[in-house]
Amino acid sequence: MIQLKIDPEFRDMIPPLTGEEFEQLQENILEDGEVYEPIITWNSTIVDGHNRWKIICDHWDRLKDRFRIREVDFPDKWAAFDWMYRKQLGRRNLTEAQRTYMIGKLYEARKNTEAFKGNQHTERGAGQSDQHQNSHKERDETAGAIGKEFGVGRRTVRRASEFAKGVDMLKAISTDAAEKVLKGEADVTKADIRDIQNLAPDSVEELAKAIAYHTPIPRERLKRNLKPGRYTAEELEDISKTDAIIDEMYDTSAMPEYTLDLLIEDIQVNAEEFLFQLKMTLKERRALVTDESKMRIIDAIHHNVTEEAERVAKAIEDGTFQGPELSC
């Protein structure tokens, strides 16, 4: 029997299949009597195909001559991660949270490839401040390149990276909590997850338990238990008094003063995220987009997107915009 290495770092990078999805994959393979998609390896370690390999091993007598292995010469593990995330983003029906997580992980992987490190050395260790300053442009270009690839803004990519870091911190405490977030089953926002990096360890653990057991999340109490030195005593006192401080904590990439330029950028980011999701929905349901149905789909987009956006713009112009509810 062929021996392939399984590295948990690769295996656990991708959101696992549900039991139902795995059973369906196994049923399809056994019915076809062949594994059509090759097992991708790097130095004999599985990079893509862990589920297929398990099915092959479980049914070795039937499938031992009915699969292929393709060895890929990645320059380093980060390049392998880059390949994995791009492949997953292109082929799986992901939840919005899983897609955000993948984009964030892709950004981190691409920043850490040998080619990037060859130019920038490392972002850790001695001289970290200077290296961070010197590499800011390259990181910004990396976010921009990934954003173009997936139809989102570079700021959205950087926020996705913060989201992915928060999910990974949850995963270190509770795999169940992290999976609930990625499946969209947790009563949390992306901002809640991005903000995890600012919380003290015991608060992260309390949040993980609340998510895992579906109990109410004490957001305000958690935000008062920040990492030492994160905010001054005066700033902590303002948390209970001003929305501005809370918003700044939700968005770790925000500037201390929220400017008109940032508002315009947020509008662009929100529009990009919405249009990306709309395009992905249409792509995933392309079989329903026919000559007979296209006018209904166009009318729905026009009514629910164009007309509503025009109503918001008109309310702003008239001075009647009051928030989510419009008096127009």
C-alpha positions as CSV (number, residue, x, y, z in Angstrom):
1,M,0.0,0.0,0.0
2,I,1.3,3.5,-0.9
3,Q,2.3,5.5,2.1
4,L,1.5,9.3,2.0
5,K,2.3,11.6,4.9
6,I,-0.5,13.6,6.6
7,D,0.6,16.9,8.2
8,P,-2.1,18.3,10.5
9,E,-1.0,21.8,9.5
10,F,-2.2,21.1,5.9
11,R,-5.1,18.8,6.9
12,D,-6.7,21.3,9.3
13,M,-6.2,24.4,7.2
14,I,-9.4,23.8,5.2
15,P,-12.9,23.8,6.9
16,P,-13.8,20.1,7.2
17,L,-16.6,18.4,5.3
18,T,-19.8,17.7,7.2
19,G,-20.6,14.1,7.8
20,E,-23.3,14.3,5.1
21,E,-20.8,15.8,2.6
22,F,-18.2,13.2,3.3
23,E,-20.8,10.4,2.9
24,Q,-21.9,11.9,-0.4
25,L,-18.3,12.1,-1.7
26,Q,-17.7,8.5,-0.7
27,E,-20.9,7.4,-2.3
28,N,-20.0,9.2,-5.6
29,I,-16.5,7.7,-5.7
30,L,-17.6,4.1,-5.0
31,E,-20.4,4.4,-7.5
32,D,-18.0,5.7,-10.2
33,G,-15.4,3.1,-9.1
34,E,-12.7,5.7,-9.6
35,V,-11.2,8.9,-8.0
36,Y,-11.1,11.3,-10.8
37,E,-9.4,14.2,-9.1
38,P,-5.7,13.5,-8.2
39,I,-4.3,13.6,-4.7
40,I,-1.9,16.6,-4.6
41,T,1.3,16.1,-2.6
42,W,4.4,18.1,-1.8
43,N,7.4,16.1,-0.6
44,S,5.0,13.1,-0.3
45,T,2.8,15.0,2.1
46,I,-0.9,15.5,1.1
47,V,-1.7,19.1,0.3
48,D,-5.1,18.5,-1.2
49,G,-7.3,15.4,-1.1
50,H,-7.3,14.3,2.5
51,N,-10.9,13.1,2.3
52,R,-10.4,11.3,-1.0
53,W,-7.3,9.6,0.5
54,K,-9.2,8.4,3.5
55,I,-11.9,6.9,1.2
56,I,-9.2,5.3,-0.9
57,C,-7.5,3.7,2.2
58,D,-10.9,2.5,3.6
59,H,-11.7,0.8,0.3
60,W,-8.2,-0.1,-0.9
61,D,-9.0,-3.3,-2.6
62,R,-11.6,-1.5,-4.8
63,L,-9.7,1.7,-5.5
64,K,-6.0,0.8,-5.3
65,D,-5.5,1.2,-9.1
66,R,-8.2,3.8,-9.6
67,F,-6.6,7.0,-8.4
68,R,-3.7,9.3,-9.2
69,I,-1.1,11.2,-7.2
70,R,0.3,14.4,-8.5
71,E,3.5,15.7,-6.8
72,V,3.8,19.5,-7.0
73,D,7.2,21.3,-6.4
74,F,6.1,24.2,-4.2
75,P,9.0,26.4,-3.1
76,D,7.8,26.4,0.5
77,K,4.8,25.6,2.7
78,W,3.4,29.1,2.3
79,A,3.2,28.7,-1.4
80,A,1.4,25.4,-0.8
81,F,-1.1,27.1,1.5
82,D,-1.5,29.8,-1.2
83,W,-2.4,27.1,-3.8
84,M,-4.8,25.4,-1.3
85,Y,-6.8,28.5,-0.5
86,R,-7.1,29.7,-4.1
87,K,-8.3,26.2,-5.0
88,Q,-10.9,26.1,-2.2
89,L,-12.1,29.6,-3.0
90,G,-12.7,28.5,-6.6
91,R,-14.5,25.3,-6.1
92,R,-16.5,24.9,-2.9
93,N,-19.8,26.2,-1.8
94,L,-18.5,28.2,1.1
95,T,-20.4,30.2,3.7
96,E,-19.7,33.9,3.7
97,A,-17.6,33.4,6.9
98,Q,-15.6,30.6,5.3
99,R,-14.9,32.7,2.2
100,T,-13.7,35.6,4.4
101,Y,-11.5,33.2,6.4
102,M,-10.0,31.7,3.2
103,I,-9.2,35.2,1.8
104,G,-7.7,36.2,5.1
105,K,-5.5,33.0,5.2
106,L,-4.6,33.5,1.6
107,Y,-3.3,37.0,2.4
108,E,-1.2,35.7,5.3
109,A,0.2,32.8,3.2
110,R,1.1,35.1,0.3
111,K,2.9,37.5,2.7
112,N,5.0,34.7,4.0
113,T,6.1,33.0,0.7
114,E,9.9,32.6,0.2
115,A,9.8,35.1,-2.6
116,F,8.3,37.8,-0.4
117,K,10.6,36.9,2.5
118,G,13.6,37.0,0.1
119,N,12.8,40.7,-0.6
120,Q,11.7,41.7,2.9
121,H,13.6,39.2,5.1
122,T,11.3,38.7,8.0
123,E,8.6,40.8,9.8
124,R,9.8,39.4,13.2
125,G,12.8,39.8,15.4
126,A,15.4,42.5,15.5
127,G,14.6,45.7,13.6
128,Q,10.9,44.7,13.4
129,S,9.8,48.4,13.4
130,D,11.9,49.3,10.4
131,Q,11.0,46.1,8.5
132,H,7.4,46.7,9.2
133,Q,7.6,50.2,7.8
134,N,9.6,49.1,4.8
135,S,7.3,46.2,3.9
136,H,4.0,48.2,4.3
137,K,3.9,49.0,0.6
138,E,4.5,45.3,-0.4
139,R,1.7,44.1,2.0
140,D,-0.6,46.7,0.5
141,E,0.2,45.5,-3.0
142,T,-0.4,41.9,-1.8
143,A,-3.9,42.9,-0.5
144,G,-4.6,44.7,-3.7
145,A,-3.6,41.8,-5.9
146,I,-5.8,39.4,-3.9
147,G,-8.6,41.9,-3.9
148,K,-8.6,42.1,-7.7
149,E,-8.5,38.3,-7.9
150,F,-11.6,37.9,-5.9
151,G,-13.5,41.1,-6.6
152,V,-13.1,42.9,-3.3
153,G,-11.1,45.9,-2.0
154,R,-7.7,45.7,-0.4
155,R,-9.1,46.9,2.9
156,T,-11.6,44.0,2.8
157,V,-8.7,41.7,2.3
158,R,-6.9,43.1,5.4
159,R,-10.0,42.9,7.4
160,A,-10.4,39.2,6.3
161,S,-6.9,38.6,7.6
162,E,-7.9,40.0,11.0
163,F,-11.0,37.9,10.9
164,A,-9.0,34.8,10.2
165,K,-6.6,35.5,13.1
166,G,-9.6,35.8,15.4
167,V,-11.1,32.5,14.2
168,D,-7.7,30.8,14.7
169,M,-7.5,32.1,18.3
170,L,-11.0,30.6,18.9
171,K,-9.9,27.4,17.3
172,A,-7.0,27.1,19.7
173,I,-9.5,27.1,22.6
174,S,-12.6,25.5,21.1
175,T,-12.7,23.8,17.6
176,D,-16.5,23.7,18.0
177,A,-16.7,27.5,18.5
178,A,-14.5,28.1,15.5
179,E,-16.6,25.8,13.3
180,K,-19.8,27.4,14.4
181,V,-18.4,30.8,13.4
182,L,-17.3,29.5,10.0
183,K,-20.6,27.8,9.3
184,G,-22.6,30.9,10.2
185,E,-24.2,29.3,13.2
186,A,-22.8,31.7,15.9
187,D,-24.5,34.9,17.0
188,V,-21.5,37.0,16.3
189,T,-20.5,39.6,13.7
190,K,-17.3,39.7,11.7
191,A,-16.3,42.7,13.8
192,D,-16.6,40.6,17.0
193,I,-14.2,38.0,15.6
194,R,-11.7,40.6,14.3
195,D,-11.7,42.2,17.8
196,I,-10.7,39.0,19.5
197,Q,-7.0,39.9,19.2
198,N,-7.6,42.9,21.5
199,L,-9.1,40.7,24.3
200,A,-7.4,39.3,27.3
201,P,-6.9,35.5,27.2
202,D,-9.7,34.8,29.8
203,S,-12.1,36.9,27.7
204,V,-11.3,35.0,24.6
205,E,-12.0,31.8,26.5
206,E,-15.3,33.2,27.8
207,L,-16.3,34.2,24.3
208,A,-15.4,30.7,22.9
209,K,-17.6,29.0,25.5
210,A,-20.5,31.4,24.8
211,I,-20.3,30.6,21.1
212,A,-19.8,26.9,21.6
213,Y,-22.8,26.6,24.0
214,H,-25.0,29.2,22.3
215,T,-25.2,31.4,25.4
216,P,-25.6,35.2,25.3
217,I,-22.3,37.0,24.5
218,P,-21.4,39.7,27.1
219,R,-19.9,42.0,24.6
220,E,-19.5,45.1,26.8
221,R,-17.9,43.1,29.7
222,L,-15.5,41.4,27.3
223,K,-14.5,44.7,25.8
224,R,-13.6,46.0,29.3
225,N,-11.2,43.1,29.8
226,L,-8.7,44.0,27.2
227,K,-5.0,43.1,26.9
228,P,-3.0,45.1,29.3
229,G,-1.9,48.4,27.9
230,R,-4.3,48.3,24.9
231,Y,-6.2,51.4,26.0
232,T,-5.8,54.1,28.8
233,A,-8.1,54.3,31.7
234,E,-9.7,57.3,30.2
235,E,-10.4,55.5,26.9
236,L,-11.9,52.5,28.8
237,E,-14.2,54.8,30.6
238,D,-15.4,56.3,27.3
239,I,-16.3,52.8,26.1
240,S,-19.6,53.0,27.9
241,K,-20.3,56.6,26.8
242,T,-19.4,56.9,23.1
243,D,-20.2,54.8,20.1
244,A,-17.0,56.1,18.5
245,I,-14.7,54.1,20.8
246,I,-16.8,51.0,20.4
247,D,-16.7,51.3,16.6
248,E,-12.9,51.7,16.7
249,M,-12.6,48.5,18.8
250,Y,-14.8,46.6,16.4
251,D,-12.6,47.7,13.4
252,T,-9.0,47.3,14.3
253,S,-7.9,48.9,11.1
254,A,-9.8,52.1,11.8
255,M,-8.0,55.4,12.4
256,P,-8.5,57.2,15.8
257,E,-10.6,59.9,14.0
258,Y,-13.2,58.7,11.6
259,T,-13.0,60.9,8.6
260,L,-15.2,61.5,5.5
261,D,-12.6,59.7,3.4
262,L,-12.9,56.6,5.6
263,L,-16.7,56.8,5.3
264,I,-16.4,56.9,1.5
265,E,-14.0,53.9,1.7
266,D,-16.4,52.0,3.9
267,I,-19.2,52.6,1.4
268,Q,-17.0,51.2,-1.3
269,V,-16.0,48.2,0.8
270,N,-19.6,47.4,1.6
271,A,-20.6,47.8,-2.0
272,E,-17.7,45.5,-3.1
273,E,-18.7,42.9,-0.5
274,F,-22.3,42.9,-1.5
275,L,-21.6,42.7,-5.3
276,F,-19.1,39.9,-4.7
277,Q,-21.8,37.9,-2.8
278,L,-24.4,38.7,-5.5
279,K,-22.1,37.5,-8.3
280,M,-21.2,34.3,-6.3
281,T,-24.9,33.6,-5.7
282,L,-25.7,34.0,-9.4
283,K,-22.7,31.9,-10.3
284,E,-23.6,29.1,-7.9
285,R,-27.2,29.1,-9.2
286,R,-26.3,29.6,-12.8
287,A,-28.6,26.8,-13.9
288,L,-31.6,29.1,-12.9
289,V,-30.3,32.0,-15.1
290,T,-32.1,31.3,-18.4
291,D,-33.6,33.3,-21.2
292,E,-37.0,32.8,-19.5
293,S,-35.9,33.8,-16.0
294,K,-33.4,36.6,-16.7
295,M,-35.9,39.4,-16.8
296,R,-37.3,38.4,-13.4
297,I,-33.8,38.3,-12.0
298,I,-32.9,41.7,-13.5
299,D,-36.1,43.2,-12.0
300,A,-35.3,41.7,-8.6
301,I,-31.8,43.2,-8.7
302,H,-33.2,46.6,-9.9
303,H,-35.9,46.7,-7.2
304,N,-33.9,45.4,-4.3
305,V,-30.6,47.1,-5.1
306,T,-30.8,50.0,-7.5
307,E,-34.1,51.5,-6.3
308,E,-33.1,51.1,-2.6
309,A,-29.7,52.7,-3.2
310,E,-31.5,55.6,-4.9
311,R,-33.9,55.9,-2.0
312,V,-30.9,56.2,0.4
313,A,-29.2,58.8,-1.8
314,K,-32.4,60.8,-2.1
315,A,-33.0,60.7,1.7
316,I,-29.4,62.0,2.2
317,E,-30.0,64.7,-0.4
318,D,-33.3,65.8,1.3
319,G,-31.8,65.6,4.8
320,T,-34.3,63.0,5.9
321,F,-31.9,60.1,6.3
322,Q,-32.4,58.6,9.8
323,G,-30.4,55.4,9.7
324,P,-31.8,52.0,8.7
325,E,-35.3,53.4,8.6
326,L,-35.9,56.1,6.0
327,S,-38.5,58.8,6.4
328,C,-39.1,59.3,2.7
